[in-house]
């Protein structure tokens, strides 16, 4: 304090003489007031501009899927802050064509909110944007490798479920086949050991089916607006309005979607091999597509009954066109889910592996391909949930609304996500 007094005197000059003297242009100088006021006004204008820019950010973030969630991260894999890493159930969410991990952001947040500490939700990042043109098999392999990594990073998980939107449902079907591990009930099964490794994992005895997906108990396999039967012919792509000329044009233009387009339009039958989607409805010596699907406790198909211009009701709900319910007879049954118009419980089917040699299939005949794919997939029991956004302003975006891809544009699908969560087997 002693040293500060001379400094004040020096700054005040000889005429001012005391410690109360203030330098010209200082806080106490009346001449400086207008200048300081102008500076304050300038700062306020800058702040106002900054706040205005920020006001647009939520809309932009919801459009791009890059909005950070409530715990500050972009990845929905993290658990609720403060919870110990004890979650036993891993939920893998898979995006569709030209999508990314942000497409499932809303659903992931709702899952974690309803089951805090019980689930680890991971939105897949391995097949984003143009990577979705690389083909169902390549994408499925990438997803399988990603799941292995996630399981390795979460040593407490014991169960696994998959939720796929649109193309993501097909990718998930391929991935689970790559991750499938069969095991008779009489033998001990490895629990949460890195897939394909030969290390010493935990072992336990189970009286029930011990088939595993990446060493974990498979529980829910859920698809949402997924073209299980492909996109070729028979009004499977409603935007073509059933005109075969447009459907044929789409087939010839499918190369624009890369290898994925050939898979979806069933034009990939090369070297004497059937199209990939046809291969994916039966077990082979190398990969067990049907056994992997069968290992899940539940298989659920959510389908838009109308207004989905990209994926038809038949292919997404795994029904023949002639077996689709009459829409005029369907209506909301539960006020909690205003857009769920029909729920068809799973029917117990006697599963029997078919010999593909029984059938002579013309791979150029779409009807034959559909019939075989449908017959083999429905030998497994499926729950079917039919959705309609009739009356909603968002109905023309039904393909994205059923997933709540972006909350600002697809919020009417929130009840569909809630139905998925409320009926989820944890």
C-alpha distance (Angstrom), angle and dihedral (degrees) to the residues before:
residue distance angle dihedral
X1 . . .
X2 3.81 . .
X3 3.77 92.2 .
X4 3.81 94.3 50.8
X5 3.80 96.3 62.9
X6 3.83 96.8 65.1
X7 3.79 88.7 48.7
X8 3.79 90.9 56.2
X9 3.77 91.7 47.3
X10 3.78 91.6 49.7
X11 3.75 92.3 50.9
X12 3.79 92.6 48.2
X13 3.82 95.6 56.8
X14 3.85 127.6 -134.5
X15 3.78 95.3 -70.9
X16 3.80 96.0 56.7
X17 3.73 94.9 47.0
X18 3.86 104.7 176.8
X19 3.74 139.6 77.8
X20 3.81 89.6 -102.2
X21 3.79 91.9 68.3
X22 3.77 116.7 115.9
X23 3.79 128.1 -154.6
X24 3.81 117.3 -114.4
X25 3.79 110.7 -92.2
X26 3.83 90.9 24.8
X27 3.79 128.9 126.6
X28 3.77 93.7 -82.4
X29 3.81 95.8 46.3
X30 3.86 109.9 106.8
X31 3.79 90.7 -153.9
X32 3.82 90.3 62.8
X33 3.82 95.1 54.8
X34 3.84 98.0 86.8
X35 3.79 91.9 48.1
X36 3.82 92.5 50.0
X37 3.80 90.7 46.7
X38 3.79 89.7 53.0
X39 3.80 90.2 51.0
X40 3.81 91.0 50.4
X41 3.80 90.9 50.7
X42 3.80 89.6 50.2
X43 3.81 91.2 52.1
X44 3.80 91.5 48.9
X45 3.80 91.2 51.8
X46 3.81 90.6 50.8
X47 3.81 91.1 50.4
X48 3.80 91.1 48.4
X49 3.81 91.3 51.8
X50 3.81 90.9 48.1
X51 3.81 91.7 49.6
X52 3.79 89.9 48.8
X53 3.80 91.1 53.1
X54 3.80 90.9 48.8
X55 3.79 91.2 52.1
X56 3.80 88.5 67.6
X57 3.80 95.5 49.3
X58 3.85 99.3 83.0
X59 3.81 90.8 54.9
X60 3.80 91.5 47.8
X61 3.80 92.1 46.0
X62 3.75 93.3 50.7
X63 3.78 89.6 51.8
X64 3.79 93.7 51.9
X65 3.79 101.4 35.1
X66 3.80 91.7 -125.9
X67 3.79 97.6 114.1
X68 3.79 111.8 126.5
X69 3.78 114.4 -121.3
X70 3.76 127.3 -125.4
X71 3.78 94.5 -80.7
X72 3.78 91.5 53.2
X73 3.78 99.4 -106.4
X74 3.76 131.9 111.6
X75 3.79 94.2 -146.7
X76 3.80 114.5 77.4
X77 3.76 89.6 -148.9
X78 3.83 95.0 93.5
X79 3.77 119.3 93.9
X80 3.80 128.0 -128.2
X81 3.83 109.0 -63.5
X82 3.78 113.6 -94.7
X83 3.79 95.7 19.1
X84 3.80 116.0 123.3
X85 3.84 114.4 -117.9
X86 3.79 94.5 -99.4
X87 3.81 101.0 122.8
X88 3.78 111.5 138.2
X89 3.82 100.6 -169.3
X90 3.80 124.6 69.2
X91 3.82 115.6 -158.7
X92 3.81 116.3 -164.3
X93 3.82 116.2 -161.1
X94 3.80 118.6 -163.6
X95 3.82 126.5 -161.3
X96 3.79 127.2 -140.4
X97 3.80 135.4 -126.3
X98 3.83 114.3 -27.9
X99 3.80 88.1 -3.9
X100 3.78 134.2 127.3
X101 3.80 141.6 -156.9
X102 3.81 91.0 -81.5
X103 3.82 91.8 67.3
X104 3.82 90.9 79.4
X105 3.82 94.6 41.8
X106 3.81 96.5 112.4
X107 3.81 94.2 45.6
X108 3.81 92.2 46.3
X109 3.79 91.5 52.4
X110 3.82 91.7 49.5
X111 3.80 92.1 49.2
X112 3.78 91.9 52.5
X113 3.80 91.5 45.1
X114 3.82 92.8 53.4
X115 3.81 96.6 40.2
X116 3.82 105.0 32.7
X117 3.78 112.0 -177.8
X118 3.82 91.7 2.5
X119 3.79 102.0 81.5
X120 3.77 137.5 40.2
X121 3.80 107.5 -152.4
X122 3.79 116.4 -157.8
X123 3.80 120.6 -174.9
X124 3.79 106.4 -154.5
X125 3.81 116.1 -114.4
X126 3.80 100.5 178.8
X127 3.82 97.6 87.5
X128 3.78 110.0 44.0
X129 3.79 133.3 148.2
X130 3.83 113.2 -28.6
X131 3.81 91.7 4.0
X132 3.81 85.0 78.1
X133 3.84 88.3 71.9
X134 3.81 92.4 66.3
X135 3.80 96.8 87.1
X136 3.80 137.2 -92.0
X137 3.81 92.2 -91.7
X138 3.81 95.8 50.8
X139 3.78 91.6 44.3
X140 3.80 90.9 47.1
X141 3.79 91.5 52.2
X142 3.80 91.0 49.4
X143 3.80 90.9 49.3
X144 3.80 91.0 49.7
X145 3.81 90.8 53.5
X146 3.80 90.4 47.8
X147 3.81 91.7 51.4
X148 3.80 90.5 51.4
X149 3.79 89.3 54.6
X150 3.82 93.2 47.6
X151 3.81 91.9 49.1
X152 3.79 90.2 50.0
X153 3.81 90.0 52.2
X154 3.82 92.6 49.3
X155 3.81 106.0 51.5
X156 3.83 94.2 171.6
X157 3.82 97.3 63.1
X158 3.80 116.7 107.0
X159 3.81 102.7 167.4
X160 3.78 133.4 50.9
X161 3.80 135.7 -161.1
X162 3.81 133.5 178.3
X163 3.80 129.9 -147.4
X164 3.80 117.3 -174.0
X165 3.78 130.7 -177.7
X166 3.81 119.8 -149.8
X167 3.83 109.1 -46.3
X168 3.81 87.1 8.1
X169 3.81 89.2 72.0
X170 3.82 91.0 59.5
X171 3.81 91.2 45.0
X172 3.81 89.8 51.4
X173 3.83 90.6 50.5
X174 3.79 90.0 54.7
X175 3.81 93.6 44.5
X176 3.82 95.6 51.1
X177 3.81 89.1 52.0
X178 3.82 89.2 54.8
X179 3.82 90.1 48.5
X180 3.80 96.3 43.5
X181 3.80 119.2 123.3
X182 3.79 119.5 -176.9
X183 3.77 121.6 -149.6
X184 3.84 132.0 170.7
X185 3.79 115.8 -122.3
X186 3.79 91.5 -116.8
X187 3.78 94.2 61.7
X188 3.82 128.3 74.1
X189 3.78 114.9 -105.2
X190 3.77 128.6 -144.6
X191 3.78 113.5 -117.1
X192 3.80 120.7 -147.5
X193 3.76 96.6 -19.7
X194 3.76 116.3 149.8
X195 3.78 107.9 -86.7
X196 3.75 114.6 -99.1
X197 3.80 94.1 7.9
X198 3.78 124.4 125.3
X199 3.79 97.7 -147.0
X200 3.77 124.7 124.8
X201 3.79 109.9 -86.7
X202 3.79 132.9 175.1
X203 3.78 112.5 -77.0
X204 3.75 130.7 -159.3
X205 3.80 139.4 166.5
X206 3.81 121.4 -113.1
X207 3.77 129.0 -171.5
X208 3.79 92.4 -153.2
X209 3.78 132.5 62.8
X210 3.78 108.5 -48.8
X211 3.79 98.2 -164.2
X212 3.79 108.9 135.2
X213 3.77 139.4 -159.0
X214 3.79 108.1 -144.7
X215 3.80 89.5 -21.3
X216 3.82 92.8 -54.6
X217 3.78 134.3 107.6
X218 3.84 108.3 -98.1
X219 3.80 111.7 -134.2
X220 3.84 118.1 157.5
X221 3.80 127.9 22.9
X222 3.81 108.0 -176.8
X223 3.78 129.3 176.7
X224 3.79 126.9 -171.6
X225 3.82 120.3 -160.0
X226 3.82 90.9 -21.3
X227 3.84 120.3 165.1
X228 3.81 95.2 -133.3
X229 3.80 91.9 168.2
X230 3.78 95.3 42.8
X231 3.79 128.5 -111.1
X232 3.78 101.9 -84.4
X233 3.80 121.4 117.0
X234 3.79 132.7 -40.6
X235 3.81 93.9 80.4
X236 3.80 92.2 -68.0
X237 3.82 87.7 143.2
X238 3.83 104.0 47.2
X239 3.81 94.4 -165.6
X240 3.84 87.4 74.6
X241 3.82 88.8 61.6
X242 3.80 91.8 -139.1
X243 3.83 93.5 -66.1
X244 3.79 106.4 144.7
X245 3.79 90.7 -156.1
X246 3.81 89.7 62.1
X247 3.80 91.7 43.1
X248 3.81 90.4 51.8
X249 3.79 90.2 48.2
X250 3.81 89.0 52.4
X251 3.80 90.6 50.8
X252 3.80 91.3 53.8
X253 3.81 90.3 45.5
X254 3.80 94.2 47.9
X255 3.81 90.2 101.0
X256 3.81 86.5 75.9
X257 3.81 86.0 73.4
X258 3.79 91.2 51.0
X259 3.78 120.6 -137.1
X260 3.80 89.5 -21.5
X261 3.80 90.6 62.7
X262 3.80 91.1 53.9
X263 3.81 90.2 50.3
X264 3.82 93.4 48.8
X265 3.82 93.9 46.7
X266 3.81 92.8 43.1
X267 3.82 94.4 -122.6
X268 3.81 96.8 125.5
X269 3.79 100.2 91.0
X270 3.80 97.5 131.6
X271 3.81 132.9 160.6
X272 3.76 92.7 13.2
X273 3.81 92.5 -58.2
X274 3.80 121.1 127.9
X275 3.83 119.9 -116.3
X276 3.80 113.0 -74.1
X277 3.82 94.8 -113.3
X278 3.79 88.9 56.2
X279 3.80 90.3 49.8
X280 3.81 88.7 52.0
X281 3.82 94.3 64.6
X282 3.79 96.3 67.4
X283 3.79 140.9 40.1
X284 3.76 119.8 -102.0
X285 3.76 130.8 -171.5
X286 3.79 91.2 -97.9
X287 3.80 103.4 38.5
X288 3.80 131.8 22.5
X289 3.80 106.2 -146.5
X290 3.80 98.7 163.4
X291 3.81 96.5 37.8
X292 3.80 89.2 53.0
X293 3.82 91.8 52.6
X294 3.79 91.2 44.1
X295 3.81 90.9 55.3
X296 3.82 91.9 70.1
X297 3.80 117.9 93.0
X298 3.81 90.7 -138.9
X299 3.78 134.8 26.6
X300 3.80 115.0 -171.0
X301 3.82 130.5 -177.2
X302 3.81 117.7 -162.9
X303 3.80 110.8 -165.5
X304 3.80 137.3 -179.5
X305 3.79 108.3 -124.0
X306 3.81 90.8 -160.3
X307 3.82 144.8 -1.4
X308 3.80 93.6 39.8
X309 3.80 100.7 124.1
X310 3.80 95.9 -176.5
X311 3.81 106.9 44.5
X312 3.80 122.6 34.8
X313 3.79 126.5 -132.1
X314 3.80 93.3 -116.9
X315 3.81 98.4 53.8
X316 3.82 94.2 42.0
X317 3.81 95.4 46.8
X318 3.83 95.8 40.3
X319 3.80 96.1 -123.1
X320 3.77 136.5 126.0
X321 3.79 113.0 -105.5
X322 3.80 87.8 -115.4
X323 3.81 91.8 54.0
X324 3.78 97.3 53.5
X325 3.82 112.4 118.8
X326 3.79 116.6 -107.2
X327 3.79 105.9 -99.7
X328 3.78 92.8 -144.6
X329 3.81 88.5 62.6
X330 3.81 93.2 52.4
X331 3.78 126.2 85.8
X332 3.78 141.7 150.4
X333 3.81 109.9 -65.3
X334 3.80 99.8 -179.7
X335 3.80 123.0 41.7
X336 3.81 89.7 -147.8
X337 3.80 88.7 66.3
X338 3.82 106.7 37.1
X339 3.81 93.9 171.9
X340 3.82 96.9 49.7
X341 3.81 104.4 95.1
X342 3.80 101.3 169.1
X343 3.79 137.8 17.4
X344 3.78 118.1 -168.8
X345 3.82 112.7 -168.4
X346 3.77 119.5 -136.6
X347 3.78 114.6 -88.6
X348 3.76 119.1 -140.5
X349 3.78 108.1 -112.6
X350 3.77 126.7 -169.6
X351 3.79 100.6 -123.1
X352 3.78 116.5 -141.1
X353 3.77 124.5 166.8
X354 3.80 110.3 -123.6
X355 3.75 126.2 -140.3
X356 3.79 106.6 -121.6
X357 3.78 89.8 -153.0
X358 3.81 88.0 72.4
X359 3.78 90.0 76.0
X360 3.75 132.1 61.6
X361 3.79 102.7 -148.9
X362 3.77 124.7 -164.8
X363 3.79 101.4 -150.4
X364 3.79 89.9 -160.6
X365 3.81 90.8 59.3
X366 3.79 108.5 85.8
X367 3.79 92.4 -165.5
X368 3.80 91.4 57.4
X369 3.79 92.0 48.0
X370 3.79 93.0 49.0
X371 3.78 92.7 47.1
X372 3.80 93.4 52.6
X373 3.80 94.2 44.2
X374 3.80 92.7 47.6
X375 3.79 94.2 45.3
X376 3.80 93.7 51.3
X377 3.79 97.4 42.2
X378 3.80 93.1 49.0
X379 3.79 92.6 53.1
X380 3.78 79.7 84.1
X381 3.79 118.2 68.1
X382 3.82 115.9 -106.0
X383 3.77 132.5 -172.6
X384 3.80 109.2 -139.4
X385 3.79 123.8 -154.1
X386 3.81 116.7 -172.6
X387 3.79 118.5 -156.1
X388 3.81 132.1 -165.3
X389 3.79 128.6 -176.5
X390 3.79 92.7 -170.6
X391 3.80 108.9 153.0
X392 3.79 92.5 21.0
X393 3.80 120.6 118.5
X394 3.80 85.9 -136.6
X395 3.80 95.4 55.4
X396 3.81 93.9 108.2
X397 3.80 88.3 59.4
X398 3.82 91.4 50.8
X399 3.81 93.6 131.7
X400 3.82 90.2 62.6
X401 3.81 97.4 28.8
X402 3.81 92.8 63.0
X403 3.82 86.2 62.7
X404 3.84 97.6 35.6
X405 3.78 86.3 -127.3
X406 3.80 92.5 175.9
X407 3.78 116.0 15.2
X408 3.81 95.2 -147.3
X409 3.84 91.8 57.0
X410 3.82 104.4 25.5
X411 3.81 105.3 35.6
X412 3.82 93.3 126.6
X413 3.80 88.3 75.7
X414 3.80 92.6 65.5
X415 3.81 91.8 99.8
X416 3.82 90.0 54.9
X417 3.81 90.2 54.3
X418 3.81 89.6 46.8
X419 3.82 90.2 52.1
X420 3.80 88.6 51.5
X421 3.82 90.7 51.0
X422 3.81 96.0 44.1
X423 3.81 91.6 52.7
X424 3.80 95.7 40.7
X425 3.81 115.4 121.6
X426 3.79 106.4 -131.2
